[in-house]
Amino acid sequence: MTGDASSRDFRFDAGLDERVEGAARALLGASHVVALTGAGLSVESGIPHFRGPGGLWTKYGEPPMDGYQRFLRDPKGFWEETLEPKAPWAKALGETLAAAKPNSGHLALAELERRGHLGALITQNIDDLHRQAGSRELLEIHGNHSLLRCVECNTRFTREELPIDPAELPPRCPGCGGVVKGDTVQFGEPIPADVLGRCYREVARADCMIVAGTSATVFPAADFPVQVSQKGGVLIEINPEDTDLTPLASHALRGPGGALLERLLHHVVQGSPA
Ligand code: APR
């Protein structure tokens, strides 16, 4: 199976369904379950992933690794580029982000949380889809494209709370006067301490981790499943393809995130005491 897999016409053979059931039993036996998601989970919502066949970086090349330093050197210029992106990948991503809706994978994770089977969800995605799906214990480690953040006091704003005036760039924080940027974490930018601190606390508590739709190649997020595995925790990997994490996974489920998470939820509900 290559590139993006779609759930619509995905078929479960008996063997795979048994493996999903096995993963559900492991999840039900755990005391604190945390999920880690990546771009692959939003592929079925029409947002391209980054690496591998059909990936955004594969097509356009990775952006410069010093994006944040460029922002700090010229925040006005950076905002002008943000408001009228020239980079083809930025245009492509912007359009798909605006139109995207949560898929069955996002909804299944929100339902697992609502039913008390998922303690927290760490996402590398900036697309706001987990929030729209109803996830509440949500840690957006790479930020959220729909939010703004002050680089001085770390306060976040919605775009309604802080409308951007193209004649007044860069926007300034109404609280401390600091420069405001998009909440999306740039290459070269430190992960905001409040989010990173909570991620480490959740990972420290976790004895089971669902890892869905990530190549697990970008740190610090890629280290979280390794930490859970090293202390004897259970890893449930959901991905159409093998990744660097597969050797550590107790349950490696191959296929699209939407269909597999929905099936996992089904077996968890079936398996949990009424
Ligand atoms: N369902 C589940 N997984 C899928 C699907 C699908 N329908 N389609 C593809 N995948 C898998 C791919 O096999 C791949 O392993 O999703 C993974 C996507 O990997 P990447 O493109 O590397 O995305 P991600 O791991 O989220 O990247 C991490 O890198 O560029 C930065 O900041 C960006 O947050 C991003 C980070």
Boltz pocket constraint, residues with backbone or C-beta under 6 A from the ligand:
constraints:
  - pocket:
      binder: B
      contacts: [[A, 3], [A, 4], [A, 5], [A, 6], [A, 37], [A, 38], [A, 39], [A, 40], [A, 41], [A, 43], [A, 44], [A, 49], [A, 50], [A, 51], [A, 52], [A, 55], [A, 124], [A, 125], [A, 142], [A, 185], [A, 212], [A, 213], [A, 214], [A, 215], [A, 216], [A, 217], [A, 218], [A, 238], [A, 239], [A, 240], [A, 241], [A, 242], [A, 243], [A, 255], [A, 256], [A, 257], [A, 258]]
      max_distance: 6.0
